[in-house]
Amino acid sequence: MDQGISLLSALKSRMGWLTDRQKVVSQNVANASTPGFKPKDLQAQDFAALMNGQNASLFPTIRLMDGTPLTLPGDSTHGSKEIKAPDSETTMDGNSVVLEEQMLKMSESRQNFEAAVGFYEKSMNMVRMAAKAPGK
């Protein structure tokens, strides 16, 4: 239904990107005790470019910040690029995951996802209202 409506397509892509970011952050948290593990994050999605139709595809290959393709179980393609995202501290064993920073990223992603869902629902309600016969 959202193929011809760029706002809905962009919101759908944004929600997919935020889902992928949650996966990456949860991997960071899961590896918080792994010696030598460096946290990762997704490269920020250019939402304005999505809205302006500047991307060749709304769903390009998901990549890390260092350019390697993101491979996660149940992989999807939401225009994400994973990057190495060093946190502010490194422990003696070389692990640089700071759980507080990861929890902030997770909270930020959740809030942005909820906002995108709200925009999507309101947009769909407007489409339904416009498609409704007058007086019904």
Residue pairs with C-beta under 8 A, 6 or more apart in sequence:
1 8
1 127
2 8
2 9
2 12
3 9
5 123
5 127
6 50
6 51
6 53
7 51
7 119
7 123
8 120
8 123
8 124
8 127
9 50
9 58
10 47
10 50
10 51
10 58
11 116
11 119
11 120
11 123
12 58
12 120
13 45
13 50
13 58
13 59
13 78
13 79
14 45
14 47
14 50
14 112
14 116
15 113
15 116
15 117
15 120
16 59
16 76
16 77
16 78
16 79
16 80
17 42
17 45
17 78
17 79
17 80
18 109
18 112
18 113
18 116
19 76
19 78
19 113
20 42
20 62
20 70
20 72
20 76
20 78
20 80
21 41
21 42
21 80
21 105
21 109
22 106
22 109
22 110
22 113
23 72
24 40
24 41
24 42
24 70
24 72
24 82
25 41
25 102
25 105
25 106
25 109
26 106
27 40
27 72
28 37
28 39
28 40
28 41
28 97
28 102
29 97
29 99
29 102
29 103
29 106
31 37
31 95
31 97
32 95
32 97
32 99
32 102
33 95
34 95
35 93
35 94
35 95
36 93
36 94
36 95
37 94
37 95
37 96
37 97
38 84
38 86
38 96
39 84
39 85
39 86
39 87
39 96
39 97
39 98
39 101
39 102
40 64
40 65
40 82
40 83
40 84
40 85
41 65
41 82
41 83
41 85
41 105
42 62
42 64
42 65
42 70
42 80
42 81
42 82
42 83
43 63
43 64
43 65
43 80
43 81
43 82
43 83
45 78
45 79
45 80
46 54
46 55
49 55
50 58
50 79
55 79
57 79
58 79
59 77
59 78
59 79
60 77
60 79
61 69
61 77
62 69
62 70
62 75
62 76
62 77
62 78
62 79
62 80
62 81
62 82
63 69
63 70
63 80
63 81
63 82
64 70
64 81
64 82
64 83
64 84
65 81
65 82
65 83
65 84
65 85
66 82
66 83
66 84
67 81
68 82
70 80
70 81
70 82
86 96
87 96
87 97
87 98
87 101
87 102
88 98
88 101
89 96
89 98
90 96
